[in-house]
Amino acid sequence: MFNYLLKNLSILKKFLFINFIFFTIIGLFTFLYIKNVQPNLIKKKSSNHIEVINNTIDNLTRLEVKFVEEDIRRFLFSTRFLFQSLDRVIFFDNELNLVGDTDTLDLDPRSFSKRLDTVELEILSEKKTKEITEKKNINIGSDYSVSLKDILFNYIGSKNYGTPFTFTQDEFNKFKLTTIKNVMVKGKNVGYLAITEDANDIKAAIDERKTFIIRTAIAVGIVILIFSFVLNRYFLKPIKNLVSYTKTIKNKNPKTTNIDSLKLRNDELGLLSNSLDDMTFELQKRIAHAENFSTDLVHEIRNPLASLKSASEILHDTNDVSQRVKLIDILSHDVQRIERLITDYSQMLKDEVALSKEKIKKLDVEPIIKSVVDDFNNIYKLKRGINILYENDGKNKYYINGIENRIEQIIANLLDNAISFSEDNKDVLVKIAKLDDNRILLSVIDEGRGFKEKDTSKIFKRFYSNRPDKFGEHSGLGLNIVKNLADLHNASIRASNRHDKKGASMEIIFPKV
């Protein structure tokens, strides 16, 4: 369920949702912590109270102190060091009469800071206080503390009787802690002890923790909001633009999405944007290339198909043997032409795919040239008497940056084209030389009929029209493939007619290594 919910959310919403869950869990634990802090602090103080009460009872028992005002007063003076760390210790007899209070003690052990009857008024109930003040004519004003008498009455009748009992009072920004215990001497209850202490430090500690937690939560929340803003503005929004850009390309939507600003970034998104844009450009170029090529291929196939149709119709109607032989030759020639077109087209597509996977490296091109020349000599010397010569300028090595099998393909296509336009028993020359700037010049020179066009760059277009008579052996793609392979090697290619004699020259200049 949780995974399904996150799956359908955006990255920003996932981030905020996870942080919300995190805050909820932390808030729950914080609430439980705050809830348990106060009881723990109270328990700690209560333990101190109980310890003092037990020590006081032990001393009262050992000294056989009676729970009367005079004995308790002497006891307080003699043992006042026990109560120095406490705010107040109050003594009651069995009738719940006040018989002693540390608040009546001054630093001077021989004096009292308050009269005991005044202190009694502070701890009695409102009704009892009113009765005593009227009887003794004492003016205490409007301020008096919450009574301990009611607490004692409740303590006597409760299940906690006989054990220390602690209660708290939180009013008027004051937090008080009181612990009560009955005093047993020889199995007989003789009175009660109450220790009361201002415990504002507990409240302050809790308030401090609450304030710290609230401030921390606010600070973390602000940080998360700022981070969410930065995440959305500088990362998620650019990614959305890239997604929109890809959708635009996919749907061929005329509406353009501008990613130029993303391409200027120097981070990973900038690299991704540039890579995506380059890939898109390359794909569009290849698609356009394929579309144009398909159009050209259809155009080229249409002519031999028309010839096939016409020849087959005539062949069906004629009974002339010599004419039927000619028609069959035409049919065979057109079939070869179509077959060659399809084969070369398929091969060219395979080559384009393979080119993207091949790596260019440093090569000595001379052994490659010699190998191709030897192969062609073995075929065409015997077949047509054509002799392929090789010549260099005497330099030691001819290094280029290239792909070995593609260099072989360049030389083979150039030789194939030169032989196609050459008559039998003629020579074809392959030359290699170093230019002054260490560029490599590869030349293929034939003794054919040369080029008709003044603009020789046209011959590198697909299905160039000025073809040899034996067209069935050629598709018109050879020189176009050579041009593409030369571009792959950052080489320049040019064609020209020979000036010294009849024929043509093809030259490729490879950049220096």
Rosetta blueprint (number, residue, H / E / L):
1 M L
2 F H
3 N H
4 Y H
5 L H
6 L H
7 K H
8 N L
9 L L
10 S L
11 I H
12 L H
13 K H
14 K H
15 F H
16 L H
17 F H
18 I H
19 N H
20 F H
21 I H
22 F H
23 F H
24 T H
25 I H
26 I H
27 G H
28 L H
29 F H
30 T H
31 F H
32 L H
33 Y H
34 I H
35 K H
36 N H
37 V H
38 Q H
39 P H
40 N H
41 L H
42 I H
43 K H
44 K H
45 K H
46 S H
47 S H
48 N H
49 H H
50 I H
51 E H
52 V H
53 I H
54 N H
55 N H
56 T H
57 I H
58 D H
59 N H
60 L H
61 T H
62 R H
63 L H
64 E L
65 V L
66 K L
67 F L
68 V L
69 E H
70 E H
71 D H
72 I H
73 R H
74 R H
75 F H
76 L H
77 F H
78 S H
79 T L
80 R H
81 F H
82 L H
83 F H
84 Q L
85 S L
86 L L
87 D L
88 R E
89 V E
90 I E
91 F E
92 F E
93 D E
94 N L
95 E L
96 L L
97 N L
98 L E
99 V E
100 G E
101 D E
102 T H
103 D H
104 T H
105 L E
106 D L
107 L L
108 D L
109 P L
110 R L
111 S L
112 F E
113 S L
114 K L
115 R L
116 L H
117 D H
118 T H
119 V H
120 E H
121 L H
122 E H
123 I H
124 L L
125 S L
126 E H
127 K H
128 K H
129 T H
130 K H
131 E H
132 I H
133 T H
134 E H
135 K H
136 K H
137 N L
138 I L
139 N L
140 I L
141 G L
142 S L
143 D L
144 Y L
145 S L
146 V L
147 S L
148 L L
149 K H
150 D H
151 I H
152 L H
153 F H
154 N H
155 Y H
156 I H
157 G L
158 S L
159 K L
160 N L
161 Y L
162 G L
163 T L
164 P L
165 F E
166 T E
167 F E
168 T E
169 Q E
170 D E
171 E E
172 F L
173 N L
174 K E
175 F E
176 K E
177 L E
178 T E
179 T E
180 I E
181 K E
182 N E
183 V E
184 M E
185 V E
186 K L
187 G L
188 K E
189 N E
190 V E
191 G E
192 Y E
193 L E
194 A E
195 I E
196 T E
197 E E
198 D E
199 A L
200 N H
201 D H
202 I H
203 K H
204 A H
205 A H
206 I H
207 D H
208 E H
209 R H
210 K H
211 T H
212 F H
213 I H
214 I H
215 R H
216 T H
217 A H
218 I H
219 A H
220 V H
221 G H
222 I H
223 V H
224 I H
225 L H
226 I H
227 F H
228 S H
229 F H
230 V H
231 L H
232 N H
233 R H
234 Y H
235 F H
236 L H
237 K H
238 P H
239 I H
240 K H
241 N H
242 L H
243 V H
244 S H
245 Y H
246 T H
247 K H
248 T H
249 I H
250 K H
251 N H
252 K L
253 N L
254 P L
255 K L
256 T L
257 T L
258 N L
259 I L
260 D H
261 S H
262 L H
263 K H
264 L L
265 R L
266 N L
267 D L
268 E H
269 L H
270 G H
271 L H
272 L H
273 S H
274 N H
275 S H
276 L H
277 D H
278 D H
279 M H
280 T H
281 F H
282 E H
283 L H
284 Q H
285 K H
286 R H
287 I H
288 A H
289 H H
290 A H
291 E H
292 N H
293 F H
294 S H
295 T H
296 D H
297 L H
298 V H
299 H H
300 E H
301 I H
302 R H
303 N H
304 P H
305 L H
306 A H
307 S H
308 L H
309 K H
310 S H
311 A H
312 S H
313 E H
314 I H
315 L H
316 H H
317 D H
318 T L
319 N L
320 D L
321 V H
322 S H
323 Q H
324 R H
325 V H
326 K H
327 L H
328 I H
329 D H
330 I H
331 L H
332 S H
333 H H
334 D H
335 V H
336 Q H
337 R H
338 I H
339 E H
340 R H
341 L H
342 I H
343 T H
344 D H
345 Y H
346 S H
347 Q H
348 M H
349 L H
350 K H
351 D H
352 E H
353 V H
354 A H
355 L H
356 S L
357 K L
358 E L
359 K L
360 I L
361 K E
362 K E
363 L E
364 D E
365 V H
366 E H
367 P H
368 I H
369 I H
370 K H
371 S H
372 V H
373 V H
374 D H
375 D H
376 F H
377 N H
378 N H
379 I H
380 Y H
381 K H
382 L H
383 K H
384 R L
385 G L
386 I L
387 N E
388 I E
389 L E
390 Y E
391 E E
392 N E
393 D L
394 G L
395 K L
396 N L
397 K L
398 Y L
399 Y E
400 I E
401 N E
402 G E
403 I L
404 E H
405 N H
406 R H
407 I H
408 E H
409 Q H
410 I H
411 I H
412 A H
413 N H
414 L H
415 L H
416 D H
417 N H
418 A H
419 I H
420 S H
421 F L
422 S L
423 E L
424 D L
425 N L
426 K L
427 D E
428 V E
429 L E
430 V E
431 K E
432 I E
433 A E
434 K E
435 L L
436 D L
437 D L
438 N L
439 R L
440 I E
441 L E
442 L E
443 S E
444 V E
445 I E
446 D L
447 E L
448 G L
449 R L
450 G L
451 F L
452 K L
453 E L
454 K L
455 D L
456 T H
457 S H
458 K H
459 I H
460 F H
461 K L
462 R L
463 F L
464 Y L
465 S L
466 N L
467 R L
468 P L
469 D L
470 K L
471 F H
472 G H
473 E H
474 H L
475 S L
476 G L
477 L L
478 G H
479 L H
480 N H
481 I H
482 V H
483 K H
484 N H
485 L H
486 A H
487 D H
488 L H
489 H L
490 N L
491 A L
492 S E
493 I E
494 R E
495 A E
496 S E
497 N E
498 R L
499 H L
500 D L
501 K L
502 K L
503 G L
504 A E
505 S E
506 M E
507 E E
508 I E
509 I E
510 F E
511 P L
512 K L
513 V L
